[in-house]
Amino acid sequence: MVKRILTTSFLVLSCLVPAAPAQADGPERMPQVAGQGLVAAYRALNFDTSVRLRDGRGAGRHVLWPASWKVCSQSPEEGAPLQGRHATLTVVKTHEACPA
C-alpha cells in the first residue's frame, strides 16, 4: 500500500514540473515572451536565465504574484543569444494596457 501511494505521489509531482524548453545545438536564445502572462514567460525561459522585471507604468511596483502580471516588452529581442546575459521584461498588471 505504501509503495502504491509513493508511486502515485511521484507521478503527480512529476506532472507539475514544467519541461525544459527544447534547445538546438549552440547558445541559448531568447524566446518570444512579450504579450504573454508572466508565469508563461518564466516557463519559456531557461531556469538559469537572470530575469529583471521593470514596471511598465514607471511606478516602481514590485511583482509579488506573477500570475497577475503580463509582459509588454522584452530585452533582448527574440532570437538573441542569452549566454551570460540577463533578460529584462517590462510588465504591467493583467487588467492594465501596455504602454505605447
C-alpha positions in Angstrom: 0.0 0.0 0.0 2.8 2.4 0.9 4.6 1.7 -2.3 1.5 2.4 -4.3 1.0 5.8 -2.5 4.6 6.7 -3.1 4.4 5.8 -6.8 1.2 7.8 -7.2 2.7 10.8 -5.4 5.7 10.7 -7.6 3.6 10.6 -10.8 1.5 13.6 -9.6 4.6 15.6 -8.7 6.4 14.8 -11.9 3.4 16.2 -13.9 3.7 19.5 -12.0 7.3 20.1 -13.0 7.5 22.0 -16.3 9.5 20.5 -19.1 12.6 22.4 -20.1 12.3 24.2 -23.4 13.8 22.3 -26.3 17.1 23.8 -27.5 19.0 23.3 -30.6 22.8 23.0 -30.6 24.5 26.3 -29.9 24.0 29.1 -27.5 20.7 29.6 -25.7 18.4 32.1 -27.5 15.8 34.5 -26.1 12.3 33.2 -26.7 9.4 35.5 -27.6 7.7 36.2 -24.3 6.2 39.7 -24.9 2.4 39.5 -24.9 2.3 36.5 -22.6 1.5 36.3 -18.9 4.5 36.5 -16.6 4.1 32.9 -15.5 4.2 31.6 -19.1 7.2 33.9 -19.7 9.1 32.3 -16.8 8.3 28.9 -18.2 9.6 29.8 -21.6 12.9 31.0 -20.2 15.6 28.6 -19.1 15.7 28.2 -15.3 19.2 29.8 -15.0 18.4 32.9 -17.0 18.7 36.0 -14.9 15.4 37.9 -15.2 14.9 41.6 -14.3 11.4 43.0 -14.1 10.5 46.6 -14.9 7.2 48.2 -14.1 5.7 49.3 -17.4 3.8 52.2 -15.7 7.0 53.6 -14.2 5.6 53.4 -10.7 8.4 51.1 -9.4 5.9 48.4 -8.3 7.2 45.0 -7.3 5.8 41.8 -8.6 4.6 39.7 -5.7 2.1 37.5 -7.5 3.4 36.7 -11.1 0.1 35.3 -12.2 -1.5 38.8 -12.1 1.1 40.4 -14.4 1.7 40.3 -18.2 4.8 41.0 -20.3 4.6 44.1 -22.5 8.1 44.1 -23.9 11.4 42.2 -23.6 15.1 42.8 -23.9 16.9 41.2 -25.7 14.7 40.6 -28.7 13.5 37.2 -29.7 16.4 35.0 -31.1 19.2 37.0 -29.5 21.8 34.9 -27.6 21.3 34.8 -23.9 24.6 33.3 -22.8 26.0 35.3 -19.9 23.2 38.0 -20.2 20.1 38.8 -18.3 16.6 39.3 -19.7 14.6 42.4 -18.8 10.9 42.1 -19.0 8.6 45.2 -18.9 5.4 44.2 -17.1 2.0 45.6 -16.1 -0.9 44.1 -14.2 -3.1 41.8 -16.4 -6.0 44.3 -16.4 -3.8 47.2 -17.5 -2.9 48.3 -21.0 0.7 48.1 -22.1 2.5 51.5 -22.5 2.8 52.7 -26.1 
